[in-house]
Structures are given as structure tokens and as C-alpha cells.
Amino acid sequence: MNKPISNQKPVIEIKDLRKSYGDNHVLDGFNMYLNEGENLVIMGKSGSGKSVMIKCLIGLEEPDGGTIMVMGKNIGELEREELDELRTEVGFLFQGSALYDSMTVRENLEFPLRRHTKKFGKIKDTTPLVMEALENVGLAQTINLMPEELSGGMKRRIALARTLILLPKIILYDEPTTGLDPITAKEILLLMMSIQKKYNTSSIIITHDVDCARMISNRMILLVDGINYAEGTFEELSTSKDPKVRAFFK
């Protein structure tokens, strides 16, 4: 279990976030912060608003109320170009890896580099950056393979390499161990911890996996009834006597 990160400046602050769909109040005054260099795990039942919160965080959904500050910038006040620029500092690892099936591993990793030329300029030779990203996840030998030739765990690693290639300051992980066998899941978590240490990334990890939360979290938030219902270290929450909190650790 990781130690909590303290005395650091928050890179994300969410205050009183609200989002409803008709009479369904998915987020009803949600508050959270993410410290620099921290792994923050967010757990909640299906439909609790975890994915909606992430979509609001990166500007894919417009909240009904509240403020979202990312690296000192108010998401709600940014123009489209400013938002796109900020997104290059926020990496997102999708649950299903979301690799492009028609592209090789190299082409999948080159895609964000060619799309975000403002951050890196026009790169004539992408090979050094692609190789570094692949070496970070231990899969340099896969550079010319197609996604269909990769196992589930390898796809997750390649997706992580594609996220890392833009050198984001913040990484959002959506169920990083879902669908993986226990050994591969542990390898992914160790890789995530290694990346945090190497690049001092700040990460939000959405998961239902208690073992994942135990292993990787510096701090946890339990999202219940649209709010930050409980917050603390894994040890603090897992030993709570509150029935709503204990339900997560059965």
C-alpha cells in the first residue's frame, strides 16, 4: 500500500460538482482534489457517477454546476483551443485500451504525436519517442505488430505507452485491471506505480478492484449518492464501521 501524499499543491480541484439527467441526480455536490504525484483511487457502484465525473473533468460533458480546476485553470472558462491544449497534459487510459485496429503499434503511438504538433512541433523522426514509450512498458519488440496480434495485457500496456508518449502530468485510468487475469493485473499495477515514480505523474484511478485499490492508492474516495461520501487511506476506509463504506470491502 502506498503512503499518502501530503503538503503538495493540488493539480485538480473539483468543488460542488453537479450533473443531472432529468430527475437522476448523478453528481449532487461532489468535491475532490488530486495532489501532485499522488495516486487517487475513486470507487463507486455502477451508475454512481464515476465516468460522468471524468467526462466533466476533461470537458466532454458540461456540468450543471460547480467548478473544476485543472493545473490552475478553470475548465468551464476555457476556449476550445485552450481546452485542447490542456488535454495534452492529461492522459486517459480507456478501459478497453481503444487501440486503432487498422494501425500497427508504431502507428498507434505516432497518432497523438502527429495530432498535437503544437506541443512537440513537427517531428521528422518519431522512432526515438515511440521506442522510449514502448521500452517504458517493456514491449519494444511489438513495434510493428497489429493490435490483433497482442494479448489483452499487451494491449493495455501499449495503450499506456500511447498515453505516456505525450508526457502528461496527469493520467486518468478507467478500470485498468478489468478483464485481466490476476497475474497480468498485478503486472499492470506495478507498471503504473513505476511510471508514477519515474515521471511523478498525478493519477486518478477508477476501479471496482479492491486489490488494485490496496496496492496502488495513496488515498481513496468512495462516491456514494453523488457525493464524496468517504475519503482516506485504504487502511482507514477498509476498517471503517460505516455500513455504506464496509460494503465496498466485502
Residue pairs with C-beta under 8 A, 6 or more apart in sequence:
1 214
1 215
1 217
1 233
1 234
1 235
2 39
2 193
2 216
2 217
2 218
3 218
4 38
4 218
4 219
4 233
5 35
5 36
5 37
5 38
5 218
5 219
6 35
8 35
8 36
8 37
8 38
9 35
9 36
10 33
10 34
10 35
10 36
10 69
11 34
11 35
11 36
11 70
11 71
11 169
11 170
11 202
12 32
12 33
12 34
12 57
12 68
12 69
12 70
12 71
12 170
12 202
12 204
13 32
13 33
13 34
13 67
13 68
13 69
14 30
14 31
14 32
14 33
14 53
14 57
14 66
14 67
14 68
14 69
15 31
15 66
15 67
16 29
16 30
16 31
16 65
16 66
16 67
17 27
17 29
17 30
17 31
17 53
17 56
17 63
17 65
17 66
17 67
17 68
18 25
18 27
18 28
18 29
18 30
18 63
18 64
18 65
18 66
19 26
19 27
19 49
19 52
19 53
19 56
19 61
19 63
19 64
20 26
20 27
20 64
25 226
26 47
26 48
26 49
26 52
26 226
27 49
27 52
27 53
27 56
27 63
27 66
27 226
28 225
28 226
28 227
29 66
29 226
29 227
30 49
30 53
30 66
30 223
30 226
30 227
30 228
31 227
31 228
32 40
32 42
32 221
32 228
32 231
34 40
34 170
34 202
34 203
34 204
35 202
35 218
36 200
36 202
37 196
37 200
37 201
37 202
38 202
38 203
38 218
38 219
39 192
39 193
39 196
39 203
39 205
39 216
39 217
39 218
39 219
40 202
40 203
40 204
40 205
40 217
40 218
40 219
40 220
40 221
41 205
41 206
41 207
41 212
41 213
41 216
41 217
41 219
41 220
41 221
41 234
42 50
42 53
42 204
42 205
42 206
42 207
42 220
42 221
42 223
43 206
43 207
43 208
43 213
43 220
43 221
43 222
43 223
43 248
44 50
44 222
44 223
44 224
45 224
48 223
48 224
48 226
49 223
49 226
50 206
50 223
51 174
51 206
52 61
53 223
54 92
54 172
54 174
54 204
54 206
55 61
56 62
56 63
56 68
56 75
57 68
57 70
57 75
57 172
58 87
58 90
58 92
58 172
59 75
59 78
59 83
59 87
62 76
63 76
67 74
67 76
68 74
68 75
68 76
69 75
70 86
70 90
70 170
71 86
71 89
71 169
71 170
73 82
73 86
75 83
75 86
78 86
85 118
85 119
88 116
88 118
88 119
88 166
88 168
89 168
89 169
89 170
90 168
90 169
90 170
90 171
90 172
91 163
91 164
91 166
91 168
91 170
91 171
91 172
91 201
92 163
92 171
92 172
92 174
93 156
93 159
93 160
93 163
93 171
93 172
93 173
93 174
93 176
94 159
94 174
95 174
95 175
95 176
95 178
97 155
97 156
97 158
97 159
98 159
99 108
99 147
99 155
99 158
99 159
99 162
100 107
100 108
100 111
100 147
101 146
101 147
101 148
103 111
103 146
103 147
104 143
104 144
104 145
104 146
105 134
105 139
105 142
105 143
105 144
105 145
105 146
105 147
105 150
105 158
106 130
106 143
106 144
108 147
108 158
108 162
109 126
109 129
109 130
109 133
109 134
109 158
109 161
109 162
109 165
110 126
110 130
111 162
112 162
112 165
112 166
113 120
113 123
113 126
113 129
113 165
113 166
116 166
119 166
123 129
129 165
130 143
130 165
131 140
131 143
133 161
133 162
133 164
133 165
134 140
134 142
134 143
134 158
134 161
136 161
136 164
136 195
136 198
137 157
137 158
137 160
137 161
137 164
137 191
138 157
138 191
139 154
139 157
139 158
139 161
142 149
142 150
142 154
142 158
147 155
147 158
150 158
151 184
152 179
152 180
152 184
153 180
153 181
153 184
153 187
153 188
156 176
156 180
156 184
156 188
157 188
157 191
160 188
160 191
160 192
160 195
163 171
164 195
164 199
167 199
168 201
169 201
169 202
170 201
170 202
170 203
170 204
171 195
171 201
171 202
171 203
171 204
172 203
172 204
172 206
173 192
173 203
173 204
173 205
173 206
173 207
174 206
175 206
175 207
175 208
175 209
176 188
176 189
176 192
176 205
176 207
176 212
177 185
177 188
177 189
177 207
177 209
177 212
178 207
178 208
178 209
180 188
182 211
185 209
185 211
185 212
186 215
189 212
189 215
189 216
192 203
192 205
192 216
193 215
193 216
195 201
196 203
205 212
205 213
205 216
205 217
207 213
210 248
210 249
213 220
213 234
214 234
214 238
217 233
217 234
218 233
219 231
219 232
219 233
220 231
220 232
220 233
220 234
220 237
221 228
221 230
221 231
222 228
222 229
222 230
222 231
222 237
222 244
222 245
222 248
223 229
224 230
224 244
229 244
229 245
230 237
230 240
230 242
230 244
230 245
231 237
237 245
237 248
237 249
238 249
240 246
